[in-house]
Amino acid sequence: MQGVLVRGIGGFYYAVDETGAEYTLRAQAKFRRQHLKPKIGDMVNFEPGNGEEEGWITEILPRKNELVRPPVANIDVICVVAASAVPAADRMLVDRLLINARRAGIRPMLIVTKADLDKANAEAIAAEYTGAEVEPHIVSVETGEGVDELREALKGLTHAFAGQSGAGKSSLINALYGLSMETGDLSRKIDRGKNTTRRCELVTVPGGGRVLDTPGFSLLETETFDP
């Protein structure tokens, strides 16, 4: 059988086939000998288990792209998220995320959140990347500005959100797809967000496509990253 890996926990992997059925799998020992570890987003061939017994991943199909951190594969779009207000957008981080997305062969998008707090700054951030082929989107979860347009732009695609903690990644995913991913309040002392996302998981969303909510990370690395 064939499916896509949607999450992995403690040596167990969970694959979804074309019908949406989910299977619990383990990786065969040959992958360890090949120094090859399954990643979320991998297309795999597998043998399903019997009853409550888990099955086995027998083959990891060729990847069109992959990242080291987060450890994912076959992503269509990386949405680089920066806030127009607190926390202040880290331009160097945004640049690095965009560059590394391109190095990995993944289409980048720039998402400027919290437009309701500082619309002028949101527009200024987006304008800085005019001509950089990053397709900027200005959004506000509070007012709904830009949310429908972003949802349409991501329709049918496997996409991930990257950016500094507190920029509103999980809140935006919830607004886009009616999900209930955990969100955290901003730390008033240091103006940084709490890292509320604990693990990588691909979630099938209404209208087609899958979204990956990853632990809040400030680096996006390819297998061939050279600092």
C-alpha positions as CSV (number, residue, x, y, z in Angstrom):
1,M,0.0,0.0,0.0
2,Q,1.0,3.6,-0.4
3,G,0.4,6.7,1.8
4,V,1.9,9.9,3.2
5,L,3.4,10.1,6.7
6,V,1.4,12.7,8.7
7,R,3.1,12.4,12.1
8,G,5.6,10.4,14.1
9,I,5.8,9.8,17.8
10,G,8.3,7.7,19.7
11,G,9.4,5.5,16.8
12,F,5.9,5.0,15.5
13,Y,4.7,6.6,12.2
14,Y,1.2,7.3,11.1
15,A,0.4,7.1,7.4
16,V,-2.8,8.1,5.6
17,D,-3.7,6.5,2.3
18,E,-5.7,8.0,-0.6
19,T,-9.0,7.2,1.1
20,G,-8.1,8.9,4.3
21,A,-7.6,5.7,6.3
22,E,-4.8,5.9,8.9
23,Y,-2.2,3.2,9.6
24,T,0.3,2.9,12.5
25,L,3.7,1.8,11.2
26,R,7.3,1.2,12.2
27,A,10.3,1.7,10.0
28,Q,12.2,-1.4,8.9
29,A,15.7,-1.9,10.2
30,K,17.2,-1.4,6.7
31,F,16.5,2.3,6.9
32,R,18.8,2.6,9.9
33,R,21.6,0.8,8.0
34,Q,21.0,3.2,5.1
35,H,21.2,6.2,7.5
36,L,17.7,7.1,6.3
37,K,15.0,8.3,8.7
38,P,11.4,8.7,7.6
39,K,10.2,12.3,7.7
40,I,6.7,13.8,8.0
41,G,5.5,14.4,4.4
42,D,7.2,11.3,3.0
43,M,5.4,9.2,0.5
44,V,5.9,5.6,1.5
45,N,5.1,2.1,0.5
46,F,4.0,0.1,3.5
47,E,2.6,-3.2,4.7
48,P,-0.4,-2.7,7.1
49,G,-0.5,-4.6,10.3
50,N,-3.0,-7.2,11.4
51,G,-5.6,-6.1,14.0
52,E,-3.9,-3.9,16.6
53,E,-0.4,-4.9,15.4
54,E,1.4,-2.1,13.7
55,G,2.6,-2.4,10.1
56,W,5.9,-1.6,8.4
57,I,7.3,1.1,6.2
58,T,9.0,-0.9,3.3
59,E,10.1,2.0,1.0
60,I,10.5,5.7,1.2
61,L,9.7,7.1,-2.2
62,P,12.0,9.8,-3.7
63,R,11.6,13.2,-2.1
64,K,11.2,16.4,-4.2
65,N,12.6,18.4,-1.3
66,E,13.4,18.0,2.4
67,L,14.4,20.0,5.4
68,V,16.5,19.2,8.5
69,R,14.7,21.5,10.8
70,P,11.8,21.0,10.9
71,P,12.4,17.4,9.7
72,V,9.8,17.4,6.9
73,A,9.7,16.4,3.2
74,N,7.7,17.2,0.1
75,I,6.5,20.6,1.1
76,D,4.9,22.8,-1.7
77,V,5.0,26.2,0.2
78,I,6.7,27.6,3.2
79,C,4.7,30.5,4.7
80,V,7.3,32.8,6.5
81,V,5.3,34.6,9.2
82,A,6.3,38.0,10.6
83,A,4.2,40.2,12.9
84,S,3.5,43.8,12.1
85,A,3.5,44.6,15.9
86,V,4.8,42.8,19.0
87,P,7.0,40.8,18.6
88,A,8.9,43.1,16.2
89,A,9.6,41.5,12.9
90,D,13.1,40.1,12.7
91,R,14.1,40.9,9.1
92,M,17.3,38.9,9.2
93,L,15.4,35.8,10.3
94,V,12.8,36.4,7.6
95,D,15.5,36.8,5.0
96,R,17.2,33.6,6.1
97,L,14.0,31.6,6.1
98,L,13.1,32.8,2.6
99,I,16.6,32.1,1.2
100,N,16.7,28.6,2.8
101,A,13.2,27.8,1.4
102,R,14.5,28.6,-2.1
103,R,17.6,26.5,-1.5
104,A,15.4,23.6,-0.6
105,G,13.3,24.0,-3.7
106,I,10.2,25.1,-1.8
107,R,8.1,28.1,-2.9
108,P,8.2,30.8,-0.2
109,M,5.3,33.1,0.8
110,L,5.6,36.1,3.2
111,I,2.7,36.4,5.7
112,V,2.6,39.6,7.7
113,T,0.2,39.1,10.7
114,K,-1.5,41.4,13.2
115,A,-2.4,44.0,10.6
116,D,-5.1,45.3,13.0
117,L,-2.4,46.5,15.4
118,D,-0.2,48.4,12.9
119,K,-1.5,48.4,9.3
120,A,1.1,50.9,8.2
121,N,4.0,48.8,9.4
122,A,2.4,45.6,7.9
123,E,2.3,47.4,4.5
124,A,5.9,48.6,5.0
125,I,7.2,45.1,5.7
126,A,5.4,43.7,2.7
127,A,6.7,46.5,0.5
128,E,10.3,45.7,1.4
129,Y,9.9,42.4,-0.4
130,T,8.3,43.8,-3.6
131,G,10.1,42.1,-6.5
132,A,11.5,39.3,-4.4
133,E,8.9,36.8,-5.7
134,V,7.7,35.9,-2.3
135,E,4.0,36.7,-2.7
136,P,3.3,38.8,0.4
137,H,0.0,38.6,2.2
138,I,-1.2,41.0,4.9
139,V,-3.6,39.4,7.4
140,S,-5.4,39.9,10.7
141,V,-6.9,37.1,12.6
142,E,-8.8,39.5,14.7
143,T,-10.6,41.3,11.8
144,G,-10.4,38.5,9.2
145,E,-8.5,40.8,6.8
146,G,-6.7,38.8,4.1
147,V,-7.6,35.4,5.6
148,D,-9.9,34.3,2.8
149,E,-7.4,35.4,0.1
150,L,-4.6,33.4,1.8
151,R,-6.8,30.3,2.2
152,E,-7.5,30.4,-1.5
153,A,-3.8,30.9,-2.4
154,L,-2.9,27.8,-0.3
155,K,-5.7,25.6,-1.6
156,G,-4.6,22.1,-2.6
157,L,-1.0,22.6,-1.4
158,T,1.0,21.0,1.3
159,H,2.3,24.0,3.3
160,A,4.2,24.8,6.5
161,F,4.4,28.0,8.6
162,A,7.8,29.2,9.8
163,G,8.8,32.2,11.9
164,Q,9.5,33.5,15.3
165,S,7.4,32.5,18.3
166,G,4.5,34.9,19.0
167,A,4.0,35.9,15.4
168,G,0.7,34.1,15.4
169,K,1.3,31.0,13.3
170,S,-1.1,28.7,15.2
171,S,-3.8,31.4,15.5
172,L,-3.6,32.0,11.8
173,I,-3.9,28.2,11.0
174,N,-7.0,28.1,13.3
175,A,-8.5,31.1,11.5
176,L,-7.8,29.6,8.1
177,Y,-9.2,26.2,8.7
178,G,-11.4,26.2,11.8
179,L,-8.9,24.1,13.7
180,S,-8.2,24.3,17.4
181,M,-4.4,24.2,17.6
182,E,-3.1,25.4,21.0
183,T,-2.0,29.0,21.1
184,G,-0.1,30.9,23.7
185,D,-0.1,34.4,25.1
186,L,2.8,36.7,24.5
187,S,5.3,37.0,27.4
188,R,5.0,40.6,28.6
189,K,8.5,40.6,30.0
190,I,10.4,39.7,26.9
191,D,7.9,40.3,24.1
192,R,8.4,36.8,22.8
193,G,5.8,34.1,22.3
194,K,5.5,30.9,24.2
195,N,6.3,27.8,22.1
196,T,2.9,26.1,22.1
197,T,3.3,23.6,19.2
198,R,4.9,20.4,20.5
199,R,5.3,18.3,17.4
200,C,5.1,18.2,13.6
201,E,1.9,17.0,12.2
202,L,0.3,17.2,8.7
203,V,-3.4,18.0,8.9
204,T,-5.7,17.6,6.0
205,V,-7.7,20.8,5.6
206,P,-11.1,21.7,4.0
207,G,-10.9,22.4,0.3
208,G,-7.9,20.1,-0.2
209,G,-4.2,20.3,0.8
210,R,-2.4,19.7,4.1
211,V,-1.0,22.1,6.6
212,L,2.0,21.4,8.8
213,D,2.1,23.1,12.2
214,T,5.6,22.9,13.5
215,P,7.2,23.7,16.9
216,G,8.1,27.4,16.9
217,F,11.5,27.6,15.3
218,S,13.8,30.3,14.1
219,L,15.9,28.3,11.7
220,L,14.8,26.5,8.6
221,E,17.6,24.2,7.3
222,T,18.1,22.1,4.2
223,E,20.1,18.9,4.1
224,T,22.8,20.8,2.2
225,F,22.8,23.9,4.4
226,D,26.1,25.7,4.4
227,P,26.2,28.6,6.9
